Amino acid sequence: MFRTLLSIVTAITLIIPFTISITSAEGKYSIKEMTPDVQTALNNRRDRYEKLRSLKEAGMVGENNKGYVEVLGNDPEAKAIADAENNDRRFIYMTIVEQNNLPKDALATVEIVFAQEQSDRANPGDKIQQEDGRWMTK
């Protein structure tokens, strides 16, 4: 399973309207049922996108190597936005695992795949965490 998810041919797509899927050599993993909770998480992410984008541009948050937003300072507003974003991301990641009947330990792999996708999509100037834990500016 780990190798399947790591052999991503086309990585996760997270573009408004936040269609989410993971395509691997052995099949496609995606949100199979758009439940009200999934729709809420996707809507929340869409609604906070511009604010999160501005925090990234200001260097206040970055994309860590685990698929989540990390606050790079002590700003309470940045922390609140990052916490909300991370809660929605974790819910979406878990939904992908559950709806595709993946083992629970596949969550870590889904997180890593999303982290790579976020890193790849980062804008110039965004902070991203490398696999070894070091932060860099793209």
N, C-alpha and C positions, 0 to 999 in steps of 0.2 A: 504494500500500500504506500509506504513512504517513497519508494522509488517511482511509483506511478504518479504521485502528486508532484514529485520533483522533476519529472520528465515533461514539464509543461511545454506544449507546443504553442498554444496561444494563452497567455496568462489571463489573469482576472481582469474583467472590464468593469471599471467603476467610473463611468461617465454619466452625467445627468442624462436620463432619469435613473441612474444607478442600477443598471442591469448588472447582475452578478453571476459569473460562471467561471468555472475552472475547466479548461479543456486539457486532457492529458492524452498520452499515446493510447491508453486503454479505454477512454470514454470521457464523457462530459459530466462534471459535477456542478450542480447549480441549485438555486432555490427552486424547488419543484412545486411548492404550493405557496402562493402569496397570501399568507395569513394576515389578519389585521395587525398583529404585532410586528410582523416583518415589514408591512407597509408603513407602519408608524416609524420604525427604525430608519427606513430608507428616506421617508419624508423629513425626519429630524436631521439626517445628514445633509440632505439637500438644503434645508432651511438654514443650517449653520455654515454652509460652504464658504460664503463670502467672508464671514467673520474669521473663520479658520484660515482662509487664504491670506487675509491681512495680518494675522498673527504670525504666519510663516514668513511673509515678506518682511516683517519687523524683526525676525530672528528670535521671537519669543517662544516658539514651539518648533519642533522638528518631528520627522518620521523616524521612529526607532526601528531596530532590526527585528522586532517581534510583531510588527503589524499594527502598532498603536502610535498615537500622538504623544509626545513627551514634552513637558514644560521645561524650558531652558532658563528658568529664572524663578522669581518669587511672586509673579503677578497673580492675584486671586482670580481675576476675570479669565485669564488664560488657563488657569487650572480648572475652573468651572467648565469652560468650553471643551478642554481636552478630556476631562472626566466624562462629560456627556457623550462626546464623540467615541471615546473608547468603550463606553457601555454599549452603544449601538453597534459598533464594530464587533465586539465580542458576541453579542446576540446573533448577528448575521453569520459570523464564523461558525458558531455552534449550530445554527440552523442548517448551514451547508453540510456539516458533519452528520447531523441527525437525519435530514431528509434524504441523504445519499447513502444511509446505512453504513457509514464509515465507523471504524472503531474510535472510541473516545480519544485515544492518543493521537489520532489524526488531526486534532485541533492544533497542535504545535506546528504541524506541517502546513496547514491552511494559513496559520498566522505568518509563517515564514514566506509563503508564496505571496500573500498580500503585502508583506513588508517589501519584497523585491519589486512588486508592481508599483507600490507607492514611491519607492526610490527611483524607479525608471521614469515615472511620470512627474517627478519633482521639477519645479521650475528652477532656472538658474538663480542662485542666491539662497535657495532653500537649504535648511540643515537636514542632513540625513545621517543616520548612524550606520556605520559599516558592520560587517559580520563580526569583526574583532572588537567591537564596542566603541571604537573611536568615532567621533563626530567630524563631519566634513561639510563644507559648503559646496553645493553643486554648482 
